Amino acid sequence: MTKHQKLFQEMLEYNEDLFKNFKELSHKYEMNPLNIKSEFETEREKVLRVVRRYENILCSKSEGGKYGKFSGKLADKFWESVRAYLPKIDLVGMK
């Protein structure tokens, strides 16, 4: 398992309730976006804060070193995992 996969799994384990709640809200938002839009956006911001914190943990050491050019690719792979698990994470006020 690669470093970004390990960190992604760790993030899910430590924030299980937050991600579970967001997945449920995402499903409800698909069905009726007008009723829960503000709740969805609030929860989405919480999830994004957690994801960015873990992204910083993943990339902070490599950005300043001789492997800095790989840091962006590593972040992209991490976000691919996030988007595969939470497809609605990039959804902002649509519909």
Backbone hydrogen bonds, N-H to C=O, Kabsch-Sander energy under -0.5 kcal/mol:
donor,donor_aa,acceptor,acceptor_aa,energy
6,K,2,T,-2.4
7,L,3,K,-2.4
8,F,4,H,-1.9
9,Q,5,Q,-2.4
10,E,6,K,-2.4
11,M,7,L,-2.4
12,L,8,F,-2.2
13,E,9,Q,-2.3
14,Y,10,E,-2.5
15,N,11,M,-1.3
16,E,13,E,-0.9
19,F,15,N,-2.2
20,K,16,E,-2.4
21,N,17,D,-2.5
22,F,18,L,-2.0
23,K,19,F,-2.2
24,E,20,K,-2.0
25,L,21,N,-2.5
26,S,22,F,-2.5
27,H,23,K,-1.8
28,K,24,E,-2.3
29,Y,25,L,-2.9
30,E,26,S,-1.7
31,M,27,H,-1.4
32,N,28,K,-2.5
35,N,32,N,-0.7
36,I,32,N,-0.8
37,K,33,P,-0.6
40,F,36,I,-3.0
41,E,37,K,-2.6
42,T,38,S,-2.3
43,E,39,E,-2.4
44,R,40,F,-2.5
45,E,41,E,-2.0
46,K,42,T,-1.5
47,V,43,E,-2.2
48,L,44,R,-2.7
49,R,45,E,-2.1
50,V,46,K,-1.8
51,V,47,V,-2.7
52,R,48,L,-2.7
53,R,49,R,-2.0
54,Y,50,V,-2.2
55,E,51,V,-2.3
56,N,52,R,-2.4
57,I,53,R,-2.0
58,L,54,Y,-2.3
59,C,55,E,-2.4
60,S,56,N,-2.4
63,E,59,C,-1.7
64,G,60,S,-0.7
68,G,65,G,-1.3
70,F,67,Y,-1.7
71,S,68,G,-1.1
72,G,68,G,-0.5
74,L,70,F,-2.1
75,A,71,S,-2.2
76,D,72,G,-2.2
77,K,73,K,-2.1
78,F,74,L,-2.0
79,W,75,A,-2.5
80,E,76,D,-1.9
81,S,77,K,-1.6
82,V,78,F,-1.9
83,R,79,W,-2.9
84,A,80,E,-1.9
85,Y,81,S,-1.9
86,L,82,V,-3.1
89,I,86,L,-1.9
91,L,88,K,-1.5
92,V,90,D,-0.5
93,G,91,L,-0.5
